[in-house]
Amino acid sequence: METGNGTSPNRSESEPDRLLSSCKELLLRREFTACRDLARRIQRSDSNISAQVDQILTIAEVLGSSTRRPGTTHLDWYSILQLSPAEAANRENVRNQFKTLMRLLDPSKNNFPLADDALMRVREAWLVLSDPVQRARFECECRRGNDHPATSSFWTMCPYCWYLHEYEKKYEDCTFRCGNCLRTFHGVEVKAPAAETVVQGKDEYYCYHLSLPLRYPLEESQRVVFQGNAQKRLRIKTVANRVPMKVFMEPNGESDM
């Protein structure tokens, strides 16, 4: 098929733009691994496309690495700056990598979603790894964490108030008391919340709630007659905004049997 000027349309020219749009959607959904894999498939047909791919990859890799270092209360600053511990021992390496990431995440040039979040993580990593005292403290915590690995855990849900709780794996199938509604329930393992919904540094997670009315059509013979002005109405009331909810845990992970 020919266009009006007698040339055939090149469908491959729109392919990078289509993949870039898909990467934006994945970033908004905080699916960093899928976004990174998709971005690597984009053909770098020109310098503009190549620059956008580098920006997307930087956001996905920085935020995808923003997880707690095992055995510590800090994020994995090495992974955020994309340096090994040996490379981070040289302050000049840390400085050069910091400048490179700052250039790729520059808010005046990088307009992709979550670029500001990635920039904040990079600055936090720089503050730790560029300071010999803070870096030594962080490495000390990492060594302690390797000597005493974290105990495996599982997630369970209170069936009465729907709060999620995390306990040590050895307490699975035990009876717990919910810290929110104070009712006891059987600790059955449920799917853990996605890593991006957990509030870093706090025992909290983000969740979405909906508020909507539910009505059931009834046949004439099934209708209920109410006295006075009473009405039959079933409604679920929850919070409509995205708010952090606190995870309540028993002290030292102990359960109420």
C-alpha positions in Angstrom: 0.0 0.0 0.0 1.3 3.4 -1.0 0.8 6.8 0.7 -0.3 9.9 -1.1 3.2 10.8 -2.1 3.8 7.5 -3.7 5.9 6.0 -0.9 5.3 2.9 1.3 4.7 3.6 5.0 7.5 2.3 7.2 5.8 0.6 10.1 9.1 0.0 11.9 9.4 3.8 12.4 6.5 3.9 14.9 7.7 0.8 16.8 10.1 2.6 19.1 7.4 5.2 20.0 4.9 2.5 20.7 7.4 0.7 23.0 8.3 3.9 24.7 4.6 4.5 25.5 4.4 1.0 27.0 7.4 1.7 29.1 5.7 4.8 30.5 2.7 2.7 31.5 4.9 0.1 33.2 6.7 2.8 35.2 3.4 4.2 36.4 2.5 0.7 37.6 5.9 0.4 39.2 6.6 -2.7 37.2 10.3 -2.0 37.0 11.6 -5.4 35.8 9.1 -5.6 33.0 9.9 -2.0 32.0 13.6 -2.6 31.9 13.2 -5.7 29.8 10.9 -3.9 27.4 13.2 -0.9 27.1 16.2 -3.1 26.2 14.2 -4.3 23.2 13.7 -0.8 21.7 15.8 -0.3 18.6 18.0 2.8 19.0 17.2 4.2 15.6 18.4 7.7 16.4 20.1 9.7 19.1 16.7 11.0 20.5 15.3 7.4 20.9 18.6 6.3 22.4 18.6 9.1 25.0 15.0 8.3 26.0 15.9 4.6 26.4 18.8 5.5 28.7 16.5 7.7 30.8 13.9 4.9 31.2 16.5 2.3 32.0 18.0 4.5 34.7 14.6 5.1 36.4 13.8 1.4 36.3 17.2 0.2 37.5 17.4 2.8 40.3 13.9 2.2 41.7 14.0 -1.5 41.0 17.1 -1.6 43.3 15.5 0.5 46.0 15.0 -2.4 48.4 16.4 -3.0 51.8 19.9 -4.5 52.1 19.5 -8.0 53.9 20.1 -7.6 57.6 20.0 -3.8 57.6 17.4 -1.0 57.9 18.9 0.8 54.9 18.3 0.6 51.2 20.9 -1.1 49.0 22.9 2.0 48.2 25.4 0.1 46.1 22.7 -1.2 43.8 21.0 2.2 43.5 24.2 3.7 42.3 24.9 0.6 40.2 28.3 0.0 41.9 29.9 -3.0 43.5 31.2 -2.5 47.1 34.8 -2.7 45.7 34.0 0.1 43.2 32.3 2.2 45.8 35.4 2.1 47.9 36.9 4.6 45.5 35.2 7.9 46.1 36.1 9.1 42.6 34.1 6.2 41.1 31.2 7.1 43.3 31.4 10.7 42.2 31.5 9.9 38.5 28.6 7.5 38.7 26.6 10.0 40.7 27.2 12.7 38.1 26.2 10.2 35.3 22.9 9.3 37.0 22.1 12.9 37.9 22.5 13.8 34.2 20.2 11.0 33.1 17.6 12.0 35.8 17.8 15.7 35.3 14.2 16.9 35.8 14.6 19.5 33.0 15.3 16.7 30.5 13.8 13.5 31.9 10.0 13.8 31.7 9.3 10.1 32.3 7.2 9.0 35.3 9.0 8.6 38.7 12.1 10.3 37.5 12.0 12.5 40.6 11.7 9.5 42.9 14.8 7.9 41.3 16.7 11.2 41.6 15.9 11.3 45.3 17.2 7.8 45.8 20.4 8.6 43.9 21.0 11.6 46.1 20.5 9.6 49.3 22.9 6.9 48.1 25.5 9.6 47.3 25.2 11.1 50.8 25.9 7.7 52.3 28.6 6.3 50.0 30.5 9.6 49.6 30.9 10.0 53.4 33.6 7.6 54.7 32.0 7.5 58.2 28.5 6.7 56.9 29.8 4.2 54.3 31.8 2.4 57.0 28.7 2.2 59.2 26.6 0.9 56.4 29.2 -1.8 55.5 29.3 -2.8 59.1 25.6 -3.3 59.2 25.8 -5.3 55.9 28.4 -7.6 57.5 26.3 -8.2 60.5 23.3 -8.9 58.3 25.3 -11.6 56.4 26.4 -13.2 59.7 22.8 -13.2 61.0 20.5 -13.6 58.0 17.0 -12.4 58.4 14.4 -15.0 59.5 12.0 -16.1 56.8 8.5 -14.8 57.2 5.0 -15.1 55.8 2.0 -12.7 55.3 -1.4 -13.4 56.6 -4.7 -11.4 56.7 -7.2 -10.7 59.4 -10.6 -11.8 57.8 -12.5 -9.3 59.9 -10.8 -6.0 59.1 -8.6 -7.1 56.2 -5.4 -5.9 57.7 -2.2 -7.6 56.5 0.3 -8.9 59.0 3.8 -10.3 58.7 5.1 -13.0 61.1 8.0 -15.4 61.3 7.5 -18.5 59.2 7.6 -20.8 62.3 4.3 -19.3 63.4 2.3 -20.2 60.3 -1.1 -21.9 61.0 -1.1 -20.5 64.5 -3.8 -18.3 66.0 -3.1 -14.6 66.1 -4.7 -11.5 67.6 -5.1 -8.7 65.1 -3.5 -5.5 66.3 -6.2 -3.4 64.6 -9.6 -5.0 65.5 -8.2 -7.1 68.4 -10.0 -10.3 67.1 -8.3 -13.6 66.9 -7.9 -15.4 63.6 -6.1 -18.4 62.0 -2.8 -17.4 60.4 -3.1 -18.7 56.9 -0.5 -17.6 54.4 -1.7 -15.1 51.7 0.1 -13.4 48.9 2.6 -10.9 50.1 2.0 -7.2 49.1 4.1 -6.1 46.1 7.5 -4.7 47.0 6.6 -1.2 45.6 3.5 -0.9 47.9 5.6 -1.4 51.1 6.6 1.9 52.8 10.4 1.7 53.1 11.6 2.1 56.6 8.2 1.7 58.2 5.8 -1.2 59.0 3.3 0.2 56.6 2.0 -0.5 53.1 -0.1 1.3 50.5 -3.4 -0.1 49.4 -6.4 1.0 47.4 -10.0 1.0 48.6 -13.2 1.6 46.8 -16.6 2.9 47.9 -19.6 1.7 45.9 -23.2 0.9 46.5 -24.5 -2.7 45.9 -28.1 -3.4 45.0 -29.8 -6.6 44.3 -32.9 -6.7 42.0 -35.7 -8.7 43.6 -38.7 -10.3 42.1 -42.0 -9.0 43.2 -42.7 -12.0 45.3 -39.3 -11.6 47.1 -39.6 -7.9 48.0 -39.5 -7.1 51.7 -42.0 -4.7 53.1 -40.6 -2.2 55.7 -42.6 -0.3 58.2 -42.6 3.5 57.9 -40.0 5.1 55.7 -37.3 2.4 56.2 -35.4 1.4 53.1 -33.3 -1.6 52.3 -29.9 -0.7 51.1 -26.6 -2.5 51.1 -23.5 -0.4 50.9 -19.8 -1.0 51.4 -18.0 2.0 52.9 -14.3 2.3 52.6 -11.7 5.0 52.1 -11.5 6.3 48.5 -8.0 7.8 48.8 -4.7 6.0 48.6 -3.4 6.1 52.1 -0.7 4.3 54.1 -2.1 1.7 56.4 -0.1 0.5 59.4 0.9 -3.2 59.8 0.5 -4.2 63.4 2.8 -6.9 64.7 3.0 -8.6 68.1 6.2 -7.7 70.1 9.1 -9.9 69.0 6.9 -11.6 66.5 5.1 -13.6 69.3 1.5 -14.7 68.8 -1.4 -14.9 71.2 -2.3 -18.6 71.3 
